[in-house]
Amino acid sequence: MMPTLSLSWSMLLRTYAVLFYAFLYVPIVVLVVLSFNDSPTMGFPFLGFTTKWYAHILSGDELAGAITNSVTIGTASAFISTALALLTSLGLRHQFPLKGFVFPMILVPIIMPSIVSGVLLLIFIGFAGLPYGLWSAVLPAHVTCVLPFAFLTLHPQIARFDPALEEAAMDLGAKPLEVFTRVLFPIIRPALIATLLFSFTISFDEFIRTLFVISGQRTVPIYLWVLIIERVAPFLPAIGVVLLAISMVIAGTGFVLSQRTSSETNP
């Protein structure tokens, strides 16, 4: 009886695993297949193999402009958010008035619904008299939503850092900046790289807050949304594959850099 029950449980787990991975990866396979479908509409049946949809999107300026906007805004918001998260984490290692309110205040954008944040940003930017656009409105909006995630990624690494190492360096005559650059920074460098890449990914995918304040410019999520609203374009799967390839390159680069810096700091 027990072997039969164990066999049934093993089969159930295997079935669950197969269904789980199918749910994750079958849509990606379907997306890749549809990107080569020679059909005037998006979807099946598969009418023939073609690469014209890739030629269409790569030769157009709209997608290139949207990717450029998303990459530049994502890079800027990632560096700003990581720098603010680093400074905040370093500050929380010391005692100061109202220290207990800093942590929950940073997490407010996570708790607040995105659509509420978008409305508040729209009202605030209009009240401040700032123009709606990529750098004047979208960048502050992205930093607002990315900062909590950057802080949650980086803060545990800073909090676990042994202050005795810094004290030993200062006893040997090192200045505060030298302590940071020669002691703290090499140890937390893998965490900084991971935080930068994570922050970039969140900013690159941000849609709701961007929609409220971007005006006439386009990021990749806004560009895709406009395409879906106007028409279900047959080259949408090709765009999805291109964006998937970009994400894989970014993730792979981050993994290699993190492994390399980790091996350098822990020989």
C-alpha positions in Angstrom: 0.0 0.0 0.0 2.8 2.4 0.9 4.7 1.9 -2.3 1.6 2.6 -4.3 0.9 5.8 -2.4 4.5 6.9 -2.8 4.3 6.2 -6.6 1.1 8.1 -6.9 2.5 11.1 -5.0 5.6 11.0 -7.2 3.5 11.0 -10.4 1.4 13.9 -9.1 4.6 16.0 -8.4 6.0 15.2 -11.8 2.7 16.2 -13.5 2.6 19.4 -11.5 6.2 20.2 -12.5 5.5 19.5 -16.2 2.4 21.7 -16.1 4.3 24.5 -14.2 7.1 24.6 -16.7 4.7 24.4 -19.6 2.8 27.4 -18.2 6.1 29.3 -18.1 7.7 28.4 -21.3 5.0 27.4 -23.8 3.8 31.0 -24.3 7.4 32.0 -25.1 7.7 29.2 -27.7 4.4 30.3 -29.2 5.5 33.9 -29.3 8.7 33.0 -31.2 6.7 30.8 -33.7 4.2 33.6 -34.3 6.9 36.1 -34.9 7.8 34.2 -38.1 4.2 33.6 -39.2 3.5 35.0 -42.7 0.0 36.1 -41.8 -1.7 39.5 -42.1 -3.2 39.0 -38.6 -1.6 38.0 -35.3 -2.3 34.4 -34.4 -2.7 30.9 -35.8 -2.9 29.2 -38.3 0.7 29.3 -39.3 0.6 30.3 -43.0 4.3 30.2 -43.7 7.8 31.2 -42.6 8.9 34.8 -42.9 11.3 37.3 -41.4 9.6 40.4 -42.8 8.2 41.4 -39.4 11.7 41.6 -38.0 12.7 43.7 -41.0 9.7 45.9 -40.5 10.3 46.7 -36.8 14.1 47.0 -37.2 13.8 49.4 -40.1 11.2 51.6 -38.4 12.0 54.6 -36.2 9.2 54.3 -33.7 10.4 51.1 -31.9 14.0 52.3 -32.0 12.9 55.6 -30.4 10.8 53.9 -27.8 13.7 51.5 -26.9 16.1 54.4 -26.7 13.7 56.3 -24.4 13.2 53.3 -22.2 16.9 52.5 -22.0 18.0 56.1 -21.2 15.3 56.6 -18.6 15.8 53.1 -17.2 19.6 53.7 -16.8 19.1 57.1 -15.2 16.5 56.0 -12.8 18.5 52.9 -11.9 21.6 54.9 -11.0 19.6 57.6 -9.1 17.6 55.0 -7.2 20.6 52.9 -6.4 22.6 55.9 -5.2 19.6 57.1 -3.0 19.2 53.5 -1.7 22.9 53.3 -0.9 22.9 56.6 1.0 19.7 55.8 2.9 21.1 52.4 3.9 24.3 53.9 5.1 22.4 56.5 7.0 20.3 53.9 8.7 23.4 52.4 10.3 23.5 55.5 12.6 21.1 56.8 15.2 19.1 60.0 14.4 15.6 61.4 15.3 12.6 59.8 13.6 14.8 57.0 12.3 11.9 54.5 12.7 9.8 56.4 10.2 12.4 56.2 7.3 11.9 52.5 6.5 8.0 52.6 6.2 8.1 55.9 4.3 10.4 54.4 1.7 8.0 51.5 1.2 4.9 53.7 0.7 5.1 53.6 -3.2 4.9 49.8 -3.0 1.8 49.8 -0.8 0.1 52.5 -2.9 -1.7 51.3 -6.0 0.1 52.3 -9.2 -3.0 54.1 -10.6 -3.2 56.2 -7.5 0.5 57.1 -7.7 -0.1 58.0 -11.3 -2.9 60.4 -10.5 -0.9 62.0 -7.7 2.1 62.5 -9.9 -0.1 64.0 -12.6 -1.6 66.5 -10.1 1.7 67.3 -8.4 3.7 67.9 -11.7 0.9 70.1 -13.0 0.7 72.0 -9.7 4.5 72.5 -9.8 4.3 73.9 -13.3 6.6 71.3 -14.7 6.1 70.1 -18.3 4.9 66.6 -18.9 7.6 64.7 -20.6 10.4 62.1 -20.5 12.9 63.9 -18.2 10.8 66.4 -16.4 8.0 63.9 -15.3 8.7 60.3 -16.3 12.2 60.2 -14.6 10.9 61.4 -11.2 8.0 59.0 -11.5 10.3 56.1 -12.2 12.7 57.0 -9.4 9.7 57.1 -7.1 8.5 53.6 -7.9 12.0 52.0 -8.3 13.6 53.4 -5.1 11.7 51.1 -2.7 12.8 48.0 -4.6 16.4 49.2 -4.8 16.4 49.9 -1.1 15.0 46.4 -0.3 17.6 44.8 -2.5 20.6 46.8 -1.1 19.7 47.4 2.5 20.2 43.8 3.8 23.7 43.7 2.4 24.6 47.0 4.0 23.0 46.1 7.3 25.1 42.8 7.5 28.4 44.6 6.9 30.7 44.4 9.9 31.5 48.0 11.1 34.6 46.6 12.8 36.3 46.6 9.3 35.6 50.3 8.9 36.8 51.0 12.4 40.0 49.1 11.8 40.6 51.0 8.5 40.1 54.4 10.3 42.4 53.3 13.1 45.1 52.8 10.5 44.6 56.4 9.3 42.1 56.0 6.4 39.8 58.9 5.7 36.0 58.3 5.5 36.0 58.4 1.6 39.0 55.9 1.6 37.1 53.6 3.9 34.1 53.6 1.5 36.1 53.1 -1.7 38.7 50.6 -0.4 36.8 48.7 2.3 33.0 48.9 1.9 32.6 49.3 -1.9 34.5 46.2 -3.0 32.5 44.1 -0.7 29.0 45.4 -1.7 29.9 45.8 -5.4 28.0 42.6 -6.4 24.9 43.9 -4.5 25.2 47.2 -6.2 25.3 45.6 -9.7 22.3 43.5 -8.8 20.4 46.5 -7.6 21.3 48.5 -10.7 20.0 45.8 -13.0 16.9 45.1 -11.0 16.1 48.8 -10.9 16.7 49.1 -14.6 14.3 46.2 -15.3 11.5 47.7 -13.1 11.9 51.1 -14.9 12.0 49.6 -18.3 8.7 47.8 -17.7 6.9 50.6 -15.9 3.6 51.4 -17.6 0.9 52.9 -15.5 2.7 55.8 -13.9 4.4 56.5 -17.2 1.1 56.7 -19.0 -0.1 59.5 -16.8 2.9 61.9 -17.2 4.7 61.1 -20.5 2.8 63.4 -22.8 3.5 62.7 -26.5 6.7 60.7 -26.2 6.9 56.9 -26.1 8.6 54.3 -24.0 8.4 50.6 -25.0 5.4 49.7 -22.8 3.5 52.8 -24.0 4.5 52.0 -27.6 3.1 48.5 -27.3 -0.1 49.8 -25.6 -0.7 52.2 -28.5 -0.2 49.4 -31.0 -2.7 47.2 -29.2 -5.3 50.0 -28.9 -5.0 51.1 -32.5 -4.8 47.6 -34.1 -3.6 44.1 -33.3 -0.5 44.4 -35.5 1.0 41.2 -36.9 4.5 42.3 -36.0 3.7 42.4 -32.2 5.2 38.9 -31.6 8.4 40.0 -33.3 8.6 43.0 -31.0 8.1 40.7 -28.1 11.0 38.4 -29.2 13.3 41.4 -29.6 12.4 42.7 -26.1 12.9 39.2 -24.7 16.4 39.0 -26.3 17.3 42.4 -24.8 16.1 41.2 -21.4 18.2 38.0 -21.7 21.3 40.0 -22.7 20.8 42.3 -19.7 20.2 39.4 -17.3 23.2 37.5 -18.7 25.4 40.5 -18.4 24.4 41.1 -14.9 25.0 37.5 -13.9 28.5 37.5 -15.4 29.4 40.8 -13.8 28.1 39.7 -10.4 30.0 36.4 -10.6 33.2 38.2 -11.6 33.0 40.8 -8.9 32.0 38.2 -6.3 35.1 36.0 -7.3 37.3 39.1 -7.1 36.1 40.0 -3.6 36.1 36.4 -2.4 39.1 34.7 -3.9 
